[in-house]
Amino acid sequence: MNVLTHKQRILLKVIEELYKKGTLSKFMLVKNLFLLYKETNIEYLIKFYHFYPYKYGPFSNECYTDLGKLERAGFVVEEGKRLMLTEKGMHATSREKVKMPIEFRYIFKCKDEPECTGHKIILIDWELNELARNIMRKDKDPDVIKEKIKNKLFDYMKTRDLYFFMGTHFRFGTWIIIGIFYPPQPEKLV
């Protein structure tokens, strides 16, 4: 098992949290996953486990199937009635946290709108984060990192037909760029 699904990552994270509290059994695991399902809107974000009533509370065949896969792959072990993460499981629950070296914003004016005073909007695109991570793995000098990111997201984009996928931050109502699309520029008609 090389790649974990979102459900399996959540399963490992819940196991980790319950282990810290000392209440980790399969029964408590399924109960907490059920509460996570009921008290959040997680099913709108990812395809989550389906539960049905059973003798002592909610039950999910999918959860037990994933738990078996995680045990066979060496992420989880069961000792007695308690579940525990292995070293591999603990490593899978901790994600590489990389502080972005720069905050990237596009500054622009709306075309064909003379009353537009301009915009300065932050980019939170996944591609920017991956670009920064990949550059930071190879280079440690902050100036080199900034220059390479600027080269890709500014200089290179001047040669492309750039479009923004925009959204608003629900709490502040401010506009953000959540994605970029940059096909080649169309050929100019003579």
GISULTA-V492234 format. One record per residue. N is the residue number from 1. RES is the residue in one small letter. PHI is phi in whole degrees, 0 to 359 (999 if undefined). OMEGA is omega in radians with two decimals (none if undefined). BURIAL is I if it has 16 or more other ideal C-beta (glycine too) atoms within 10 Angstrom, else O. Layout:
n	res	phi	omega	burial
N	RES	PHI	OMEGA	BURIAL
N	RES	PHI	OMEGA	BURIAL
//
This chain:
n	res	phi	omega	burial
1	m	999	-3.11	O
2	n	273	-3.07	O
3	v	243	3.09	O
4	l	270	3.05	I
5	t	282	3.10	O
6	h	299	3.12	O
7	k	300	-3.12	I
8	q	293	3.08	I
9	r	296	3.11	O
10	i	296	3.11	I
11	l	303	3.12	I
12	l	296	-3.13	I
13	k	294	3.11	O
14	v	294	3.08	I
15	i	301	3.13	I
16	e	300	-3.11	I
17	e	293	3.12	O
18	l	293	3.10	I
19	y	298	3.11	I
20	k	299	-3.13	O
21	k	274	3.12	O
22	g	77	-3.10	O
23	t	238	-3.01	O
24	l	258	2.96	I
25	s	228	3.12	O
26	k	299	3.12	O
27	f	300	-3.13	O
28	m	293	3.11	I
29	l	298	-3.12	I
30	v	295	3.13	I
31	k	298	3.13	I
32	n	290	3.06	I
33	l	295	3.09	I
34	f	297	3.11	I
35	l	297	3.08	O
36	l	300	3.13	O
37	y	295	-3.07	I
38	k	282	-3.02	O
39	e	265	3.07	O
40	t	234	3.08	O
41	n	258	-3.03	O
42	i	298	-3.12	I
43	e	292	3.07	O
44	y	277	-3.13	O
45	l	266	-3.13	O
46	i	220	3.03	O
47	k	286	-3.03	O
48	f	254	-3.13	I
49	y	294	3.04	I
50	h	259	-3.08	O
51	f	241	3.00	I
52	y	220	-3.10	O
53	p	294	3.12	O
54	y	222	-3.03	O
55	k	308	-3.03	O
56	y	248	-3.13	O
57	g	141	-3.08	O
58	p	292	3.12	I
59	f	219	3.11	I
60	s	220	3.07	I
61	n	297	-3.13	O
62	e	300	3.14	O
63	c	297	3.13	I
64	y	294	3.09	O
65	t	296	3.11	O
66	d	296	3.12	I
67	l	298	3.09	I
68	g	297	3.10	O
69	k	297	-3.13	I
70	l	294	3.08	I
71	e	294	-3.13	O
72	r	296	-3.13	O
73	a	276	3.07	I
74	g	87	3.11	O
75	f	271	-3.03	I
76	v	224	2.98	I
77	v	231	3.08	O
78	e	245	3.11	O
79	e	245	-3.03	O
80	g	69	3.09	O
81	k	254	-3.08	O
82	r	256	3.07	O
83	l	264	3.09	I
84	m	219	3.03	O
85	l	280	3.01	I
86	t	275	3.07	O
87	e	302	3.11	O
88	k	297	3.11	O
89	g	293	3.11	I
90	m	295	3.12	O
91	h	295	-3.12	O
92	a	291	-3.12	I
93	t	278	3.11	I
94	s	265	-3.13	O
95	r	262	3.07	O
96	e	295	3.12	O
97	k	257	-3.10	O
98	v	240	3.06	O
99	k	283	-3.12	O
100	m	291	-3.10	O
101	p	287	3.14	O
102	i	218	2.99	O
103	e	252	-3.02	O
104	f	263	3.11	I
105	r	230	3.00	O
106	y	261	3.09	I
107	i	248	-3.06	O
108	f	203	3.02	O
109	k	242	3.13	O
110	c	288	-3.14	O
111	k	289	3.10	O
112	d	63	3.05	O
113	e	230	-3.05	O
114	p	297	-3.13	O
115	e	281	-3.14	O
116	c	292	3.14	O
117	t	269	3.10	O
118	g	109	-3.11	O
119	h	225	3.04	O
120	k	227	-2.96	O
121	i	239	-3.11	O
122	i	286	3.10	O
123	l	256	3.10	I
124	i	240	-3.07	I
125	d	294	3.09	I
126	w	302	-3.11	O
127	e	299	3.08	O
128	l	298	-3.14	I
129	n	298	3.13	O
130	e	292	3.08	O
131	l	301	-3.14	I
132	a	297	3.12	I
133	r	300	-3.13	O
134	n	295	3.12	O
135	i	293	-3.09	I
136	m	291	3.06	I
137	r	291	-3.08	O
138	k	264	-3.08	O
139	d	242	3.13	O
140	k	250	-3.12	O
141	d	285	-3.10	O
142	p	302	-3.14	O
143	d	292	3.10	O
144	v	294	3.12	O
145	i	300	-3.14	I
146	k	299	-3.12	O
147	e	296	-3.14	O
148	k	293	3.11	I
149	i	293	3.11	I
150	k	300	3.14	O
151	n	301	-3.11	O
152	k	287	-2.98	O
153	l	267	3.09	I
154	f	237	-3.08	O
155	d	298	-3.13	O
156	y	295	-3.09	O
157	m	292	3.09	O
158	k	294	3.14	O
159	t	266	-3.08	O
160	r	245	3.04	O
161	d	265	-2.94	O
162	l	270	3.07	I
163	y	234	3.12	O
164	f	252	2.88	I
165	f	264	-3.00	O
166	m	251	3.04	O
167	g	206	3.08	O
168	t	244	3.05	O
169	h	282	-2.99	O
170	f	299	-3.08	O
171	r	278	-3.02	O
172	f	254	-3.14	O
173	g	72	3.13	O
174	t	270	3.13	O
175	w	281	3.07	O
176	i	222	3.06	I
177	i	265	-3.09	I
178	i	261	3.11	O
179	g	191	3.10	O
180	i	231	3.11	I
181	f	229	-3.02	O
182	y	220	3.07	O
183	p	289	3.08	O
184	p	300	3.10	O
185	q	295	3.11	O
186	p	294	3.13	O
187	e	293	-3.12	O
188	k	287	3.09	O
189	l	279	-3.10	O
190	v	269	none	O
//
